[in-house]
Amino acid sequence: MLMQMAFFILVPVVTPHHWRELPKSKSVSVRFLKLVQSIDARSNCFPSMHVSVATLTSLHLIYNAPFLAPWAWIFPLLIALSALYTKQHYFYDLAPGAVLGWVAFKGFQWMWV
């Protein structure tokens, strides 16, 4: 989280307003997405914290249960796709987010294993 916050402060990438515009619909999904967007600041764009945390979680799962490796990668992939679909991130925010999750995992291994 500290590495992520450092990026948000030192390299604030902001999504433009038009990127996150939603339909005028009052459906439950649109209202929920508006709530998510109100909580998640437009400047918290690069790298994707969604993908970094999902990657870190998957790496810990694979480390502790290697037989789940093929299935564990589905989680960060679905998180990345949902971050694109809900316009929380651009495509180029995703890979650096995954790298950041990997770096955090390597830091964990260095300190604790």
MODELLER restraints for C-alpha pairs under 7 A, 6 or more apart:
rsr = mdl.restraints
at = mdl.atoms
rsr.add(forms.Gaussian(group=physical.xy_distance, feature=features.Distance(at['CA:4:A'], at['CA:49:A']), mean=6.72, stdev=0.5))
rsr.add(forms.Gaussian(group=physical.xy_distance, feature=features.Distance(at['CA:8:A'], at['CA:43:A']), mean=6.91, stdev=0.5))
rsr.add(forms.Gaussian(group=physical.xy_distance, feature=features.Distance(at['CA:8:A'], at['CA:44:A']), mean=5.72, stdev=0.5))
rsr.add(forms.Gaussian(group=physical.xy_distance, feature=features.Distance(at['CA:8:A'], at['CA:46:A']), mean=6.95, stdev=0.5))
rsr.add(forms.Gaussian(group=physical.xy_distance, feature=features.Distance(at['CA:12:A'], at['CA:43:A']), mean=5.56, stdev=0.5))
rsr.add(forms.Gaussian(group=physical.xy_distance, feature=features.Distance(at['CA:12:A'], at['CA:44:A']), mean=6.99, stdev=0.5))
rsr.add(forms.Gaussian(group=physical.xy_distance, feature=features.Distance(at['CA:13:A'], at['CA:43:A']), mean=5.38, stdev=0.5))
rsr.add(forms.Gaussian(group=physical.xy_distance, feature=features.Distance(at['CA:13:A'], at['CA:44:A']), mean=6.88, stdev=0.5))
rsr.add(forms.Gaussian(group=physical.xy_distance, feature=features.Distance(at['CA:13:A'], at['CA:45:A']), mean=5.61, stdev=0.5))
rsr.add(forms.Gaussian(group=physical.xy_distance, feature=features.Distance(at['CA:13:A'], at['CA:46:A']), mean=5.83, stdev=0.5))
rsr.add(forms.Gaussian(group=physical.xy_distance, feature=features.Distance(at['CA:14:A'], at['CA:42:A']), mean=5.22, stdev=0.5))
rsr.add(forms.Gaussian(group=physical.xy_distance, feature=features.Distance(at['CA:14:A'], at['CA:43:A']), mean=4.18, stdev=0.5))
rsr.add(forms.Gaussian(group=physical.xy_distance, feature=features.Distance(at['CA:14:A'], at['CA:45:A']), mean=6.19, stdev=0.5))
rsr.add(forms.Gaussian(group=physical.xy_distance, feature=features.Distance(at['CA:15:A'], at['CA:42:A']), mean=5.40, stdev=0.5))
rsr.add(forms.Gaussian(group=physical.xy_distance, feature=features.Distance(at['CA:15:A'], at['CA:43:A']), mean=6.72, stdev=0.5))
rsr.add(forms.Gaussian(group=physical.xy_distance, feature=features.Distance(at['CA:15:A'], at['CA:45:A']), mean=6.90, stdev=0.5))
rsr.add(forms.Gaussian(group=physical.xy_distance, feature=features.Distance(at['CA:19:A'], at['CA:87:A']), mean=6.88, stdev=0.5))
rsr.add(forms.Gaussian(group=physical.xy_distance, feature=features.Distance(at['CA:20:A'], at['CA:87:A']), mean=5.89, stdev=0.5))
rsr.add(forms.Gaussian(group=physical.xy_distance, feature=features.Distance(at['CA:45:A'], at['CA:89:A']), mean=5.84, stdev=0.5))
rsr.add(forms.Gaussian(group=physical.xy_distance, feature=features.Distance(at['CA:45:A'], at['CA:93:A']), mean=6.85, stdev=0.5))
rsr.add(forms.Gaussian(group=physical.xy_distance, feature=features.Distance(at['CA:46:A'], at['CA:93:A']), mean=5.15, stdev=0.5))
rsr.add(forms.Gaussian(group=physical.xy_distance, feature=features.Distance(at['CA:47:A'], at['CA:93:A']), mean=4.77, stdev=0.5))
rsr.add(forms.Gaussian(group=physical.xy_distance, feature=features.Distance(at['CA:47:A'], at['CA:94:A']), mean=6.54, stdev=0.5))
rsr.add(forms.Gaussian(group=physical.xy_distance, feature=features.Distance(at['CA:47:A'], at['CA:96:A']), mean=5.42, stdev=0.5))
rsr.add(forms.Gaussian(group=physical.xy_distance, feature=features.Distance(at['CA:47:A'], at['CA:97:A']), mean=4.68, stdev=0.5))
rsr.add(forms.Gaussian(group=physical.xy_distance, feature=features.Distance(at['CA:48:A'], at['CA:89:A']), mean=6.74, stdev=0.5))
rsr.add(forms.Gaussian(group=physical.xy_distance, feature=features.Distance(at['CA:48:A'], at['CA:93:A']), mean=5.28, stdev=0.5))
rsr.add(forms.Gaussian(group=physical.xy_distance, feature=features.Distance(at['CA:48:A'], at['CA:94:A']), mean=5.44, stdev=0.5))
rsr.add(forms.Gaussian(group=physical.xy_distance, feature=features.Distance(at['CA:48:A'], at['CA:97:A']), mean=4.53, stdev=0.5))
rsr.add(forms.Gaussian(group=physical.xy_distance, feature=features.Distance(at['CA:49:A'], at['CA:97:A']), mean=5.99, stdev=0.5))
rsr.add(forms.Gaussian(group=physical.xy_distance, feature=features.Distance(at['CA:50:A'], at['CA:79:A']), mean=6.65, stdev=0.5))
rsr.add(forms.Gaussian(group=physical.xy_distance, feature=features.Distance(at['CA:51:A'], at['CA:76:A']), mean=5.80, stdev=0.5))
rsr.add(forms.Gaussian(group=physical.xy_distance, feature=features.Distance(at['CA:51:A'], at['CA:79:A']), mean=6.25, stdev=0.5))
rsr.add(forms.Gaussian(group=physical.xy_distance, feature=features.Distance(at['CA:51:A'], at['CA:80:A']), mean=5.80, stdev=0.5))
rsr.add(forms.Gaussian(group=physical.xy_distance, feature=features.Distance(at['CA:51:A'], at['CA:94:A']), mean=6.23, stdev=0.5))
rsr.add(forms.Gaussian(group=physical.xy_distance, feature=features.Distance(at['CA:51:A'], at['CA:97:A']), mean=5.29, stdev=0.5))
rsr.add(forms.Gaussian(group=physical.xy_distance, feature=features.Distance(at['CA:51:A'], at['CA:98:A']), mean=5.59, stdev=0.5))
rsr.add(forms.Gaussian(group=physical.xy_distance, feature=features.Distance(at['CA:52:A'], at['CA:97:A']), mean=4.43, stdev=0.5))
rsr.add(forms.Gaussian(group=physical.xy_distance, feature=features.Distance(at['CA:52:A'], at['CA:98:A']), mean=4.73, stdev=0.5))
rsr.add(forms.Gaussian(group=physical.xy_distance, feature=features.Distance(at['CA:52:A'], at['CA:100:A']), mean=5.68, stdev=0.5))
rsr.add(forms.Gaussian(group=physical.xy_distance, feature=features.Distance(at['CA:52:A'], at['CA:101:A']), mean=4.12, stdev=0.5))
rsr.add(forms.Gaussian(group=physical.xy_distance, feature=features.Distance(at['CA:53:A'], at['CA:101:A']), mean=5.99, stdev=0.5))
rsr.add(forms.Gaussian(group=physical.xy_distance, feature=features.Distance(at['CA:54:A'], at['CA:75:A']), mean=6.55, stdev=0.5))
rsr.add(forms.Gaussian(group=physical.xy_distance, feature=features.Distance(at['CA:54:A'], at['CA:76:A']), mean=4.81, stdev=0.5))
rsr.add(forms.Gaussian(group=physical.xy_distance, feature=features.Distance(at['CA:55:A'], at['CA:76:A']), mean=5.47, stdev=0.5))
rsr.add(forms.Gaussian(group=physical.xy_distance, feature=features.Distance(at['CA:55:A'], at['CA:98:A']), mean=5.68, stdev=0.5))
rsr.add(forms.Gaussian(group=physical.xy_distance, feature=features.Distance(at['CA:55:A'], at['CA:101:A']), mean=5.35, stdev=0.5))
rsr.add(forms.Gaussian(group=physical.xy_distance, feature=features.Distance(at['CA:55:A'], at['CA:102:A']), mean=6.81, stdev=0.5))
rsr.add(forms.Gaussian(group=physical.xy_distance, feature=features.Distance(at['CA:56:A'], at['CA:101:A']), mean=4.63, stdev=0.5))
rsr.add(forms.Gaussian(group=physical.xy_distance, feature=features.Distance(at['CA:56:A'], at['CA:102:A']), mean=6.17, stdev=0.5))
rsr.add(forms.Gaussian(group=physical.xy_distance, feature=features.Distance(at['CA:56:A'], at['CA:104:A']), mean=7.00, stdev=0.5))
rsr.add(forms.Gaussian(group=physical.xy_distance, feature=features.Distance(at['CA:56:A'], at['CA:105:A']), mean=5.94, stdev=0.5))
rsr.add(forms.Gaussian(group=physical.xy_distance, feature=features.Distance(at['CA:58:A'], at['CA:72:A']), mean=5.28, stdev=0.5))
rsr.add(forms.Gaussian(group=physical.xy_distance, feature=features.Distance(at['CA:58:A'], at['CA:73:A']), mean=6.38, stdev=0.5))
rsr.add(forms.Gaussian(group=physical.xy_distance, feature=features.Distance(at['CA:59:A'], at['CA:105:A']), mean=6.98, stdev=0.5))
rsr.add(forms.Gaussian(group=physical.xy_distance, feature=features.Distance(at['CA:61:A'], at['CA:72:A']), mean=6.96, stdev=0.5))
rsr.add(forms.Gaussian(group=physical.xy_distance, feature=features.Distance(at['CA:62:A'], at['CA:68:A']), mean=6.19, stdev=0.5))
rsr.add(forms.Gaussian(group=physical.xy_distance, feature=features.Distance(at['CA:62:A'], at['CA:69:A']), mean=5.13, stdev=0.5))
rsr.add(forms.Gaussian(group=physical.xy_distance, feature=features.Distance(at['CA:62:A'], at['CA:72:A']), mean=6.78, stdev=0.5))
rsr.add(forms.Gaussian(group=physical.xy_distance, feature=features.Distance(at['CA:80:A'], at['CA:94:A']), mean=6.46, stdev=0.5))
rsr.add(forms.Gaussian(group=physical.xy_distance, feature=features.Distance(at['CA:83:A'], at['CA:89:A']), mean=5.63, stdev=0.5))
rsr.add(forms.Gaussian(group=physical.xy_distance, feature=features.Distance(at['CA:84:A'], at['CA:90:A']), mean=6.31, stdev=0.5))
rsr.add(forms.Gaussian(group=physical.xy_distance, feature=features.Distance(at['CA:84:A'], at['CA:91:A']), mean=6.77, stdev=0.5))
